[in-house]
Amino acid sequence: MRGAIRLVAWCLAIALVVLPVVGVLRGWFAADRWPVTQLTVQAEFKHVSADQIRAAVLPRLGHGFFALDLDAVQQAVAALPWVESVEARKRWPDTLILRIYERQPFARWNGTRLISRQGVLFDGGKDAATAPLPDLHGPDAQMPEVVGFYADALKAVAGTPLKVAGVALSERGSWSLATASGAQIVLGDRAQAGKRLRRFLDVYPQVMAGHGAAFAYADLRYTNGFAVRWPDAAVPAAGTPRT
Protein backbone atom coordinates (compact mmCIF):
# COMPACT_ATOMS: atom_id res chain seq x y z
CA MET A 1 0.00 0.00 0.00
CA ARG A 2 2.79 2.39 0.96
CA GLY A 3 4.56 1.57 -2.34
CA ALA A 4 1.51 2.51 -4.34
CA ILE A 5 1.15 5.80 -2.45
CA ARG A 6 4.83 6.54 -2.98
CA LEU A 7 4.49 5.82 -6.74
CA VAL A 8 1.50 8.12 -7.04
CA ALA A 9 3.37 10.85 -5.17
CA TRP A 10 6.34 10.54 -7.51
CA CYS A 11 4.07 10.73 -10.56
CA LEU A 12 2.39 13.86 -9.22
CA ALA A 13 5.76 15.45 -8.48
CA ILE A 14 7.04 14.72 -11.99
CA ALA A 15 3.83 16.02 -13.53
CA LEU A 16 4.09 19.27 -11.55
CA VAL A 17 7.61 19.77 -12.94
CA VAL A 18 7.00 18.65 -16.52
CA LEU A 19 3.54 20.13 -17.12
CA PRO A 20 4.60 23.80 -16.94
CA VAL A 21 7.51 23.15 -19.30
CA VAL A 22 5.34 21.30 -21.80
CA GLY A 23 2.64 23.92 -21.42
CA VAL A 24 5.04 26.70 -22.32
CA LEU A 25 6.53 24.78 -25.25
CA ARG A 26 3.08 23.94 -26.58
CA GLY A 27 1.81 27.46 -26.07
CA TRP A 28 -0.73 26.47 -23.41
CA PHE A 29 0.72 28.91 -20.89
CA ALA A 30 2.39 32.30 -21.36
CA ALA A 31 1.17 32.40 -24.95
CA ASP A 32 2.02 36.08 -25.22
CA ARG A 33 5.57 35.75 -23.88
CA TRP A 34 8.65 35.94 -26.16
CA PRO A 35 6.79 37.41 -29.15
CA VAL A 36 8.02 36.73 -32.68
CA THR A 37 9.19 40.06 -34.09
CA GLN A 38 11.45 39.05 -36.98
CA LEU A 39 10.46 37.54 -40.33
CA THR A 40 13.09 36.06 -42.64
CA VAL A 41 12.06 34.93 -46.14
CA GLN A 42 14.34 32.64 -48.11
CA ALA A 43 13.16 32.58 -51.70
CA GLU A 44 13.82 33.57 -55.28
CA PHE A 45 10.57 34.76 -56.78
CA LYS A 46 9.24 37.15 -59.38
CA HIS A 47 5.51 37.19 -58.76
CA VAL A 48 5.06 36.80 -55.00
CA SER A 49 5.49 40.18 -53.31
CA ALA A 50 6.78 40.99 -49.83
CA ASP A 51 3.50 42.78 -49.10
CA GLN A 52 1.52 39.63 -49.89
CA ILE A 53 3.69 37.55 -47.57
CA ARG A 54 3.43 40.07 -44.72
CA ALA A 55 -0.35 40.28 -45.14
CA ALA A 56 -0.62 36.48 -44.90
CA VAL A 57 1.71 36.11 -41.92
CA LEU A 58 1.02 39.11 -39.68
CA PRO A 59 -2.46 38.03 -38.48
CA ARG A 60 -0.88 34.84 -37.13
CA LEU A 61 1.92 36.52 -35.18
CA GLY A 62 -0.20 37.62 -32.23
CA HIS A 63 1.19 34.87 -30.01
CA GLY A 64 4.52 34.18 -28.39
CA PHE A 65 7.36 32.12 -29.80
CA PHE A 66 6.08 28.76 -28.52
CA ALA A 67 2.42 29.46 -29.27
CA LEU A 68 3.04 30.35 -32.93
CA ASP A 69 1.23 27.80 -35.12
CA LEU A 70 3.59 26.93 -37.97
CA ASP A 71 0.96 24.86 -39.79
CA ALA A 72 -1.40 27.86 -39.88
CA VAL A 73 1.41 30.07 -41.19
CA GLN A 74 2.27 27.58 -43.93
CA GLN A 75 -1.36 27.25 -45.00
CA ALA A 76 -1.83 31.02 -45.15
CA VAL A 77 1.26 31.58 -47.31
CA ALA A 78 0.56 28.52 -49.49
CA ALA A 79 -2.86 30.02 -50.29
CA LEU A 80 -1.19 32.83 -52.28
CA PRO A 81 -1.77 32.11 -56.00
CA TRP A 82 1.87 32.03 -57.09
CA VAL A 83 3.16 29.95 -54.14
CA GLU A 84 3.89 26.31 -55.02
CA SER A 85 4.97 25.28 -51.51
CA VAL A 86 6.29 26.81 -48.29
CA GLU A 87 8.34 25.63 -45.34
CA ALA A 88 8.11 27.43 -41.98
CA ARG A 89 10.31 27.13 -38.92
CA LYS A 90 11.14 29.15 -35.82
CA ARG A 91 14.52 30.33 -34.57
CA TRP A 92 14.91 31.30 -30.94
CA PRO A 93 14.17 33.76 -29.57
CA ASP A 94 12.01 35.86 -31.93
CA THR A 95 12.36 34.84 -35.59
CA LEU A 96 10.04 33.14 -38.07
CA ILE A 97 11.81 31.74 -41.15
CA LEU A 98 9.94 31.00 -44.38
CA ARG A 99 11.28 29.13 -47.38
CA ILE A 100 8.99 29.80 -50.34
CA TYR A 101 8.95 28.04 -53.71
CA GLU A 102 7.17 29.92 -56.49
CA ARG A 103 5.06 28.25 -59.17
CA GLN A 104 6.67 27.94 -62.59
CA PRO A 105 4.03 28.59 -65.28
CA PHE A 106 3.85 26.21 -68.20
CA ALA A 107 1.00 27.66 -70.26
CA ARG A 108 -1.91 30.10 -70.23
CA TRP A 109 -5.35 28.54 -69.81
CA ASN A 110 -8.44 30.07 -71.46
CA GLY A 111 -6.75 33.46 -71.51
CA THR A 112 -7.15 34.26 -67.81
CA ARG A 113 -5.43 31.56 -65.76
CA LEU A 114 -2.13 29.70 -65.78
CA ILE A 115 -1.03 26.08 -65.61
CA SER A 116 2.04 25.34 -63.50
CA ARG A 117 4.70 22.82 -64.50
CA GLN A 118 3.19 20.54 -61.85
CA GLY A 119 -0.14 20.65 -63.70
CA VAL A 120 -1.90 22.93 -61.20
CA LEU A 121 -4.38 25.49 -62.52
CA PHE A 122 -4.09 28.84 -60.74
CA ASP A 123 -4.96 32.52 -61.01
CA GLY A 124 -1.93 34.38 -62.27
CA GLY A 125 -3.51 37.83 -61.95
CA LYS A 126 -2.44 40.49 -64.39
CA ASP A 127 0.64 38.44 -65.30
CA ALA A 128 -1.55 35.73 -66.85
CA ALA A 129 -2.52 37.90 -69.81
CA THR A 130 0.98 39.18 -70.60
CA ALA A 131 3.24 36.21 -69.90
CA PRO A 132 4.96 34.87 -73.06
CA LEU A 133 3.40 31.43 -72.80
CA PRO A 134 1.53 29.06 -75.12
CA ASP A 135 -2.24 29.59 -75.16
CA LEU A 136 -4.30 26.52 -74.33
CA HIS A 137 -8.11 26.54 -74.46
CA GLY A 138 -10.75 24.01 -73.52
CA PRO A 139 -13.12 22.80 -70.80
CA ASP A 140 -11.50 22.76 -67.34
CA ALA A 141 -12.25 19.06 -66.87
CA GLN A 142 -10.21 18.24 -70.00
CA MET A 143 -7.16 20.35 -69.22
CA PRO A 144 -4.80 17.32 -68.94
CA GLU A 145 -5.96 16.10 -72.36
CA VAL A 146 -5.35 19.55 -73.89
CA VAL A 147 -1.86 19.67 -72.38
CA GLY A 148 -1.12 16.22 -73.78
CA PHE A 149 -2.35 17.20 -77.23
CA TYR A 150 -0.16 20.31 -77.14
CA ALA A 151 2.88 18.15 -76.34
CA ASP A 152 2.03 15.82 -79.23
CA ALA A 153 1.66 18.80 -81.59
CA LEU A 154 5.10 20.12 -80.62
CA LYS A 155 6.64 16.77 -81.47
CA ALA A 156 4.79 16.62 -84.79
CA VAL A 157 6.03 20.03 -86.01
CA ALA A 158 9.59 19.62 -84.71
CA GLY A 159 12.01 20.23 -87.55
CA THR A 160 9.45 22.10 -89.66
CA PRO A 161 9.01 25.86 -90.14
CA LEU A 162 5.71 25.75 -88.25
CA LYS A 163 5.76 26.87 -84.61
CA VAL A 164 2.79 25.94 -82.43
CA ALA A 165 1.70 28.83 -80.21
CA GLY A 166 -1.45 27.25 -78.80
CA VAL A 167 -4.06 24.51 -78.86
CA ALA A 168 -7.84 24.68 -78.50
CA LEU A 169 -10.49 22.05 -77.84
CA SER A 170 -14.04 23.14 -78.55
CA GLU A 171 -17.10 22.08 -76.56
CA ARG A 172 -17.97 19.76 -79.46
CA GLY A 173 -14.59 18.02 -79.29
CA SER A 174 -12.91 19.66 -82.29
CA TRP A 175 -9.18 20.39 -82.09
CA SER A 176 -7.32 23.33 -83.62
CA LEU A 177 -3.81 24.75 -83.48
CA ALA A 178 -2.61 28.34 -83.46
CA THR A 179 0.79 29.06 -84.99
CA ALA A 180 3.34 31.69 -83.99
CA SER A 181 2.50 33.62 -87.18
CA GLY A 182 -1.15 33.90 -86.11
CA ALA A 183 -2.57 31.23 -88.42
CA GLN A 184 -5.24 28.77 -87.34
CA ILE A 185 -5.17 25.08 -88.28
CA VAL A 186 -8.46 23.21 -87.77
CA LEU A 187 -7.95 19.48 -87.21
CA GLY A 188 -11.34 18.15 -86.13
CA ASP A 189 -11.86 15.16 -83.81
CA ARG A 190 -8.97 13.68 -81.83
CA ALA A 191 -9.09 10.29 -83.58
CA GLN A 192 -8.09 11.88 -86.91
CA ALA A 193 -6.24 15.00 -85.72
CA GLY A 194 -2.75 13.52 -85.60
CA LYS A 195 -3.07 11.82 -88.97
CA ARG A 196 -4.41 14.98 -90.62
CA LEU A 197 -1.62 17.12 -89.20
CA ARG A 198 1.08 14.73 -90.43
CA ARG A 199 -0.50 14.67 -93.89
CA PHE A 200 -0.45 18.46 -93.98
CA LEU A 201 3.15 18.66 -92.83
CA ASP A 202 4.24 16.17 -95.51
CA VAL A 203 3.22 18.57 -98.28
CA TYR A 204 3.78 21.82 -96.39
CA PRO A 205 6.86 22.84 -98.46
CA GLN A 206 4.83 22.48 -101.68
CA VAL A 207 1.91 24.38 -100.17
CA MET A 208 4.17 27.31 -99.31
CA ALA A 209 6.00 27.34 -102.64
CA GLY A 210 5.43 30.63 -104.39
CA HIS A 211 3.86 32.29 -101.34
CA GLY A 212 5.90 34.93 -99.58
CA ALA A 213 3.50 35.23 -96.64
CA ALA A 214 2.32 32.59 -94.20
CA PHE A 215 -1.17 31.21 -94.61
CA ALA A 216 -3.95 32.59 -92.42
CA TYR A 217 -6.16 29.52 -92.06
CA ALA A 218 -6.04 25.82 -92.89
CA ASP A 219 -8.93 23.37 -92.62
CA LEU A 220 -7.67 19.79 -92.57
CA ARG A 221 -11.05 18.11 -92.06
CA TYR A 222 -11.27 16.82 -95.63
CA THR A 223 -11.02 13.16 -96.55
CA ASN A 224 -8.43 13.53 -99.31
CA GLY A 225 -7.02 17.01 -98.82
CA PHE A 226 -7.38 20.34 -97.07
CA ALA A 227 -8.29 23.96 -97.70
CA VAL A 228 -5.88 26.87 -97.17
CA ARG A 229 -6.72 30.55 -97.00
CA TRP A 230 -4.06 33.18 -97.56
CA PRO A 231 -4.01 36.65 -96.01
CA ASP A 232 -6.04 39.26 -97.89
CA ALA A 233 -4.02 41.73 -99.92
CA ALA A 234 -3.28 44.90 -98.02
CA VAL A 235 -5.82 47.65 -98.70
CA PRO A 236 -4.20 51.06 -99.35
CA ALA A 237 -5.02 53.74 -96.81
CA ALA A 238 -7.29 56.59 -97.88
CA GLY A 239 -5.37 59.19 -99.89
CA THR A 240 -2.55 56.83 -100.76
CA PRO A 241 -1.86 56.75 -104.51
CA ARG A 242 -2.38 53.36 -106.14
CA THR A 243 0.44 51.96 -108.27
C-alpha positions in Angstrom: 0.0 0.0 0.0 2.8 2.4 1.0 4.6 1.6 -2.3 1.5 2.5 -4.3 1.2 5.8 -2.4 4.8 6.5 -3.0 4.5 5.8 -6.7 1.5 8.1 -7.0 3.4 10.9 -5.2 6.3 10.5 -7.5 4.1 10.7 -10.6 2.4 13.9 -9.2 5.8 15.5 -8.5 7.0 14.7 -12.0 3.8 16.0 -13.5 4.1 19.3 -11.6 7.6 19.8 -12.9 7.0 18.6 -16.5 3.5 20.1 -17.1 4.6 23.8 -16.9 7.5 23.1 -19.3 5.3 21.3 -21.8 2.6 23.9 -21.4 5.0 26.7 -22.3 6.5 24.8 -25.2 3.1 23.9 -26.6 1.8 27.5 -26.1 -0.7 26.5 -23.4 0.7 28.9 -20.9 2.4 32.3 -21.4 1.2 32.4 -24.9 2.0 36.1 -25.2 5.6 35.8 -23.9 8.7 35.9 -26.2 6.8 37.4 -29.2 8.0 36.7 -32.7 9.2 40.1 -34.1 11.5 39.0 -37.0 10.5 37.5 -40.3 13.1 36.1 -42.6 12.1 34.9 -46.1 14.3 32.6 -48.1 13.2 32.6 -51.7 13.8 33.6 -55.3 10.6 34.8 -56.8 9.2 37.2 -59.4 5.5 37.2 -58.8 5.1 36.8 -55.0 5.5 40.2 -53.3 6.8 41.0 -49.8 3.5 42.8 -49.1 1.5 39.6 -49.9 3.7 37.6 -47.6 3.4 40.1 -44.7 -0.3 40.3 -45.1 -0.6 36.5 -44.9 1.7 36.1 -41.9 1.0 39.1 -39.7 -2.5 38.0 -38.5 -0.9 34.8 -37.1 1.9 36.5 -35.2 -0.2 37.6 -32.2 1.2 34.9 -30.0 4.5 34.2 -28.4 7.4 32.1 -29.8 6.1 28.8 -28.5 2.4 29.5 -29.3 3.0 30.3 -32.9 1.2 27.8 -35.1 3.6 26.9 -38.0 1.0 24.9 -39.8 -1.4 27.9 -39.9 1.4 30.1 -41.2 2.3 27.6 -43.9 -1.4 27.2 -45.0 -1.8 31.0 -45.1 1.3 31.6 -47.3 0.6 28.5 -49.5 -2.9 30.0 -50.3 -1.2 32.8 -52.3 -1.8 32.1 -56.0 1.9 32.0 -57.1 3.2 29.9 -54.1 3.9 26.3 -55.0 5.0 25.3 -51.5 6.3 26.8 -48.3 8.3 25.6 -45.3 8.1 27.4 -42.0 10.3 27.1 -38.9 11.1 29.1 -35.8 14.5 30.3 -34.6 14.9 31.3 -30.9 14.2 33.8 -29.6 12.0 35.9 -31.9 12.4 34.8 -35.6 10.0 33.1 -38.1 11.8 31.7 -41.1 9.9 31.0 -44.4 11.3 29.1 -47.4 9.0 29.8 -50.3 8.9 28.0 -53.7 7.2 29.9 -56.5 5.1 28.3 -59.2 6.7 27.9 -62.6 4.0 28.6 -65.3 3.9 26.2 -68.2 1.0 27.7 -70.3 -1.9 30.1 -70.2 -5.4 28.5 -69.8 -8.4 30.1 -71.5 -6.8 33.5 -71.5 -7.1 34.3 -67.8 -5.4 31.6 -65.8 -2.1 29.7 -65.8 -1.0 26.1 -65.6 2.0 25.3 -63.5 4.7 22.8 -64.5 3.2 20.5 -61.8 -0.1 20.7 -63.7 -1.9 22.9 -61.2 -4.4 25.5 -62.5 -4.1 28.8 -60.7 -5.0 32.5 -61.0 -1.9 34.4 -62.3 -3.5 37.8 -61.9 -2.4 40.5 -64.4 0.6 38.4 -65.3 -1.5 35.7 -66.8 -2.5 37.9 -69.8 1.0 39.2 -70.6 3.2 36.2 -69.9 5.0 34.9 -73.1 3.4 31.4 -72.8 1.5 29.1 -75.1 -2.2 29.6 -75.2 -4.3 26.5 -74.3 -8.1 26.5 -74.5 -10.7 24.0 -73.5 -13.1 22.8 -70.8 -11.5 22.8 -67.3 -12.2 19.1 -66.9 -10.2 18.2 -70.0 -7.2 20.4 -69.2 -4.8 17.3 -68.9 -6.0 16.1 -72.4 -5.3 19.5 -73.9 -1.9 19.7 -72.4 -1.1 16.2 -73.8 -2.3 17.2 -77.2 -0.2 20.3 -77.1 2.9 18.1 -76.3 2.0 15.8 -79.2 1.7 18.8 -81.6 5.1 20.1 -80.6 6.6 16.8 -81.5 4.8 16.6 -84.8 6.0 20.0 -86.0 9.6 19.6 -84.7 12.0 20.2 -87.6 9.4 22.1 -89.7 9.0 25.9 -90.1 5.7 25.8 -88.2 5.8 26.9 -84.6 2.8 25.9 -82.4 1.7 28.8 -80.2 -1.4 27.3 -78.8 -4.1 24.5 -78.9 -7.8 24.7 -78.5 -10.5 22.0 -77.8 -14.0 23.1 -78.5 -17.1 22.1 -76.6 -18.0 19.8 -79.5 -14.6 18.0 -79.3 -12.9 19.7 -82.3 -9.2 20.4 -82.1 -7.3 23.3 -83.6 -3.8 24.7 -83.5 -2.6 28.3 -83.5 0.8 29.1 -85.0 3.3 31.7 -84.0 2.5 33.6 -87.2 -1.1 33.9 -86.1 -2.6 31.2 -88.4 -5.2 28.8 -87.3 -5.2 25.1 -88.3 -8.5 23.2 -87.8 -8.0 19.5 -87.2 -11.3 18.1 -86.1 -11.9 15.2 -83.8 -9.0 13.7 -81.8 -9.1 10.3 -83.6 -8.1 11.9 -86.9 -6.2 15.0 -85.7 -2.7 13.5 -85.6 -3.1 11.8 -89.0 -4.4 15.0 -90.6 -1.6 17.1 -89.2 1.1 14.7 -90.4 -0.5 14.7 -93.9 -0.5 18.5 -94.0 3.2 18.7 -92.8 4.2 16.2 -95.5 3.2 18.6 -98.3 3.8 21.8 -96.4 6.9 22.8 -98.5 4.8 22.5 -101.7 1.9 24.4 -100.2 4.2 27.3 -99.3 6.0 27.3 -102.6 5.4 30.6 -104.4 3.9 32.3 -101.3 5.9 34.9 -99.6 3.5 35.2 -96.6 2.3 32.6 -94.2 -1.2 31.2 -94.6 -3.9 32.6 -92.4 -6.2 29.5 -92.1 -6.0 25.8 -92.9 -8.9 23.4 -92.6 -7.7 19.8 -92.6 -11.0 18.1 -92.1 -11.3 16.8 -95.6 -11.0 13.2 -96.5 -8.4 13.5 -99.3 -7.0 17.0 -98.8 -7.4 20.3 -97.1 -8.3 24.0 -97.7 -5.9 26.9 -97.2 -6.7 30.6 -97.0 -4.1 33.2 -97.6 -4.0 36.7 -96.0 -6.0 39.3 -97.9 -4.0 41.7 -99.9 -3.3 44.9 -98.0 -5.8 47.7 -98.7 -4.2 51.1 -99.4 -5.0 53.7 -96.8 -7.3 56.6 -97.9 -5.4 59.2 -99.9 -2.6 56.8 -100.8 -1.9 56.8 -104.5 -2.4 53.4 -106.1 0.4 52.0 -108.3 
